[in-house]
Amino acid sequence: MMLPMISKESRFGDANYKAPKSFPIGPFTKYENNPILRPNPDNDFESAYLYNATAIVVDDKVYLLYRAQNEAKLSSVGLAWSEDGVNFTRYSIPILTATEPWEQGGGIEDPRIVRDPVSKLFIVTYTAYDLHHARLCVATSEDLFHWKKYPSFIPEDWHDIAYNGNGDPHVRKQWSKSGAIFTEKAPDGKYYMIWGDSSLYLAESDDLVNWSVLDKDFTKATFADRKLKFESRLIESGPAPIKLDNGKNQWIFVYNASTTGSEDLPPNSYTISEMLIDYDNIKAGPIARLETPILKPESDNEKEGQVNKVVFCEGMVQFKGKWFLYFGQADSELGVAFAPVE
């Protein structure tokens, strides 16, 4: 297999990229030939499940970093690339595997990628899972194949409140996931990350690599809470926010949600939606959010799988005149949806 050569000199992003001018992006239409990637039973690390991919465009190709699980449900991250955004070539070995003590047993879950416009490093947030605690971590790379890991920046005494499918709350300790990074500094000179998988929280950084939470008290670090019926159980970060071209410092943030039940969604259903953020006033939380999801579980492989009733997004890119939103289907396979660039 001829592997793509990526370096700090590689061109990032679509050559004809057009920033969105208004909120929201969409509507999205699911690809009629989903799933685009399935588990490969002949390759152990991805033999059981393949889902939840982050995406980035480099040198006129879409690269996916996807979550893979073997039969023991150990998670690692695989790499695939495509010239059309739909048909992918896979690298035969995982690029991120469980090497640290805090990753043993569960592995490495749910990557989200950006590229630092200053250092040209690729930066991934991921969840390290040791079967007891989930820890939000960061890794960096120059070429997408070789990575340097950093320990979790979330304090060990961190705790928040989570909710089950009935809406019953419980205190959750040492559990942190799902970091989505802004690649521009806010007016206060800091980069920000939106993270979390119950409510959403903020972290800040001077360099996109070394992060700190705003406060150890989760109530003081909260960016957004659950408000609508389709997000009554939890809200969780999606891919990196996307800046609008509207003369304001506003960004679109695609996020995931789960419900305790609504008119058209059974309890524990996961959907995908969008919110609008004023980056000049990031700590005030979102200034708008859609009242209904942009994607919800509909097909058989979204309603039944390792986890039923799930569509889940961690990757979205603009490529060749379309938005490509990559989403996990029932934590088992990978699909894509398209939206026009306007």
C-alpha positions in Angstrom: 0.0 0.0 0.0 1.3 3.5 -1.0 0.8 5.6 2.1 0.1 9.3 1.8 2.9 11.6 2.8 1.8 14.4 5.2 4.0 17.0 6.8 3.8 20.5 8.2 4.0 21.8 4.7 0.8 19.9 3.6 -2.1 22.0 2.6 -5.0 22.1 5.1 -8.6 22.5 4.2 -10.6 22.5 0.9 -8.9 24.6 -1.8 -12.3 26.4 -2.5 -13.5 26.6 1.1 -16.4 29.0 1.7 -17.2 29.9 5.3 -21.0 29.7 6.1 -22.7 33.1 6.2 -25.6 32.1 8.4 -26.8 29.7 11.1 -27.5 26.8 10.7 -25.7 24.7 8.2 -28.0 22.4 6.3 -30.4 20.8 5.7 -28.5 17.5 5.7 -29.4 14.5 3.6 -28.1 11.0 4.5 -26.1 9.2 1.9 -28.3 6.6 0.2 -25.5 4.0 0.3 -24.7 4.2 4.0 -22.8 2.8 5.8 -19.6 3.9 4.1 -17.4 1.9 6.5 -18.1 -1.3 8.3 -16.0 -3.5 10.7 -13.4 -5.6 9.0 -13.5 -9.1 10.5 -10.1 -9.9 9.0 -8.4 -7.1 11.0 -8.5 -7.7 14.7 -8.5 -4.1 16.0 -11.6 -3.2 13.9 -13.2 -6.7 13.8 -16.3 -6.0 15.8 -17.4 -2.3 15.5 -16.4 0.8 13.5 -17.9 4.2 14.2 -17.5 7.8 15.5 -15.0 9.2 13.1 -13.4 12.7 13.1 -12.5 14.2 9.8 -10.0 16.6 8.3 -9.1 17.7 4.7 -5.3 17.6 3.9 -3.8 17.8 0.4 -7.2 17.3 -1.4 -8.1 14.2 0.5 -10.5 13.6 3.4 -8.9 11.8 6.3 -11.0 10.0 8.9 -9.7 9.0 12.3 -12.3 6.5 13.4 -13.1 4.5 16.6 -12.6 0.8 16.1 -13.3 -2.1 18.5 -12.3 -5.7 18.5 -14.3 -8.6 19.9 -13.1 -7.8 23.4 -14.5 -4.2 22.9 -11.0 -2.7 23.2 -11.1 0.6 21.4 -8.4 2.1 19.2 -8.2 4.7 16.5 -7.9 3.8 12.8 -7.0 6.0 9.8 -8.6 6.1 6.4 -8.4 8.5 3.4 -10.5 9.3 0.4 -10.4 11.5 -2.7 -14.2 11.8 -2.9 -15.2 11.7 0.8 -17.2 8.5 0.5 -14.9 5.7 -0.8 -12.0 5.2 1.7 -8.7 3.3 1.8 -7.9 2.1 5.3 -4.5 1.9 7.0 -4.1 -1.7 8.1 -2.9 -0.9 11.7 -4.3 1.5 14.3 -2.6 4.9 14.7 -3.6 5.3 18.4 -3.7 2.3 20.8 -3.8 1.8 24.5 -0.3 2.3 25.7 -0.8 4.2 29.0 -2.0 2.8 32.3 -5.2 5.0 32.2 -6.1 3.5 28.8 -5.8 -0.2 29.7 -8.9 -2.4 29.4 -11.1 0.1 27.5 -8.7 1.8 25.2 -8.9 5.0 23.2 -12.3 6.4 22.2 -13.9 9.1 20.1 -11.2 11.3 18.5 -11.8 14.9 17.5 -9.2 16.6 15.3 -8.0 20.1 14.5 -4.9 21.5 13.0 -3.0 24.3 14.8 -2.6 27.2 12.2 0.6 28.3 14.0 2.6 25.1 14.8 0.9 23.1 11.9 0.5 20.2 14.3 -2.5 18.0 14.2 -4.2 18.0 17.6 -6.6 15.3 18.7 -8.7 15.1 21.8 -9.8 11.6 22.8 -11.2 9.7 25.7 -8.9 7.3 27.6 -11.0 4.6 29.2 -9.7 2.1 31.8 -13.0 0.4 32.4 -13.6 2.5 35.5 -12.9 6.1 34.6 -13.1 8.1 31.4 -10.3 10.8 31.0 -10.2 13.5 28.3 -6.7 13.5 26.8 -4.8 15.3 24.0 -2.3 14.0 21.4 -0.3 15.7 18.7 1.1 14.7 15.3 2.9 16.1 12.3 1.8 13.3 9.9 -1.4 11.7 11.3 0.4 8.4 11.6 2.7 9.0 14.6 1.4 10.7 17.8 2.6 12.1 21.0 0.2 11.7 24.0 -0.4 14.0 26.9 -2.0 12.9 30.2 -5.5 14.1 31.0 -5.7 17.8 32.0 -9.0 17.2 34.0 -8.4 17.3 37.8 -8.7 13.9 39.4 -11.3 15.3 41.9 -13.5 16.5 39.0 -17.1 15.4 39.3 -20.4 16.5 37.7 -24.0 15.3 37.5 -25.2 12.8 34.9 -28.7 11.5 34.1 -30.1 8.1 33.2 -32.8 7.4 30.6 -35.5 8.1 33.2 -34.0 11.5 34.0 -32.7 10.5 37.4 -29.5 12.3 38.4 -26.4 10.9 40.0 -23.0 12.2 40.9 -20.3 11.1 38.5 -16.6 11.2 39.5 -13.5 11.2 37.4 -15.4 11.1 34.1 -14.5 13.5 31.3 -15.0 13.2 27.5 -15.5 14.9 24.2 -13.3 17.9 23.6 -14.0 20.2 20.6 -11.4 22.9 20.0 -11.6 26.5 18.6 -8.5 27.1 16.6 -8.6 30.9 16.9 -8.0 32.8 20.1 -10.8 34.6 21.8 -10.5 38.4 22.6 -9.0 37.5 26.0 -6.0 35.8 24.2 -7.0 32.3 25.1 -8.0 29.3 23.0 -11.2 27.5 24.2 -12.4 24.0 24.2 -16.0 22.9 24.7 -16.1 19.5 26.3 -18.4 17.2 28.3 -21.1 14.5 27.9 -23.8 15.5 30.3 -23.7 19.3 30.3 -21.1 21.1 28.3 -18.0 22.7 30.0 -15.2 25.1 29.0 -11.4 24.6 29.1 -8.8 27.2 28.1 -5.3 27.1 26.7 -2.4 29.3 25.5 -1.1 26.8 22.9 -3.9 24.3 22.0 -2.0 21.5 23.7 -1.8 22.3 27.4 -5.3 22.9 28.8 -7.0 23.7 32.1 -10.6 23.7 33.2 -12.1 27.1 34.1 -12.9 25.9 37.6 -12.9 22.6 39.5 -16.5 23.4 40.5 -18.4 22.0 37.5 -21.2 24.6 38.0 -18.7 27.4 37.4 -17.2 25.8 34.3 -20.5 25.1 32.6 -21.0 26.4 29.1 -24.4 24.9 28.3 -27.0 22.8 30.0 -29.8 20.6 28.7 -32.9 22.7 27.7 -34.9 20.9 25.0 -36.8 17.6 25.0 -34.4 15.9 22.5 -31.5 16.8 24.8 -33.2 16.1 28.1 -30.7 13.4 29.1 -27.4 14.8 27.9 -25.6 17.1 25.5 -22.2 16.1 24.2 -19.6 17.9 22.1 -19.4 17.2 18.3 -16.6 18.3 16.0 -14.6 21.5 16.1 -16.7 24.7 15.9 -17.0 26.4 12.4 -16.6 30.2 12.1 -19.3 32.2 10.3 -18.5 34.8 7.6 -21.0 37.4 8.8 -18.9 40.2 10.1 -19.3 38.9 13.7 -17.2 36.5 15.8 -19.9 33.9 15.7 -19.4 30.1 15.3 -21.6 27.1 14.6 -21.2 24.2 16.9 -22.5 20.8 16.0 -23.3 18.7 19.0 -24.9 15.4 20.1 -27.9 15.0 22.4 -29.7 12.2 24.1 -33.3 12.3 25.4 -35.3 10.8 28.2 -38.1 10.6 25.7 -40.0 13.0 23.5 -42.9 13.0 21.0 -41.0 11.2 18.3 -37.9 9.9 20.1 -37.8 6.9 22.5 -35.8 7.3 25.7 -32.0 7.1 25.2 -32.2 8.1 21.6 -29.2 10.1 20.3 -29.5 12.8 17.8 -27.4 15.6 16.2 -28.1 19.3 16.3 -26.4 22.7 16.1 -26.0 25.8 18.3 -24.7 29.3 17.6 -21.9 30.8 19.7 -20.7 34.3 20.2 -16.9 33.8 20.6 -16.5 37.4 21.9 -18.5 36.3 24.9 -17.8 32.6 25.0 -18.4 32.2 28.8 -22.0 33.4 28.4 -22.9 30.1 26.6 -24.7 29.6 23.3 -26.8 32.4 21.9 -29.1 30.1 19.9 -29.8 26.4 19.3 -32.1 24.6 16.9 -35.4 23.4 18.3 -35.2 20.1 16.5 -32.3 17.8 15.5 -30.6 17.9 12.1 -30.2 14.1 12.2 -31.9 11.3 14.2 -32.0 7.5 14.1 -34.1 6.3 11.2 -32.5 3.4 9.3 -32.4 -0.1 10.7 -28.6 0.1 11.4 -29.2 3.3 13.4 -32.0 1.8 15.4 -30.3 -1.5 16.2 -26.6 -2.2 16.9 -24.1 -2.2 19.8 -26.1 0.7 21.2 -29.6 1.2 19.8 -31.1 4.4 18.6 -27.9 6.3 17.9 -26.6 8.8 15.4 -23.4 10.5 16.7 -21.1 13.0 15.0 -17.5 13.9 15.7 -16.4 14.9 12.2 -17.6 17.4 9.6 -15.7 18.9 6.7 -16.3 21.0 3.7 -15.1 19.2 0.6 -15.6 19.8 -3.1 -18.6 22.1 -2.7 -20.5 20.1 0.0 -20.5 19.6 3.7 -19.7 16.0 4.8 -21.0 15.1 8.2 -19.7 11.8 9.3 -21.7 10.0 12.0 -21.7 6.7 13.9 -24.7 4.4 13.4 -25.8 2.6 16.6 -22.1 2.5 17.7 -21.5 -0.1 15.0 -21.0 1.3 11.6 -20.2 4.7 9.9 -22.4 6.8 7.8 -22.2 10.3 6.1 -24.7 13.0 5.4 -24.4 15.9 2.9 -25.4 19.6 2.9 -24.9 22.2 0.2 -22.4 25.0 0.6 -24.2 28.3 0.3 
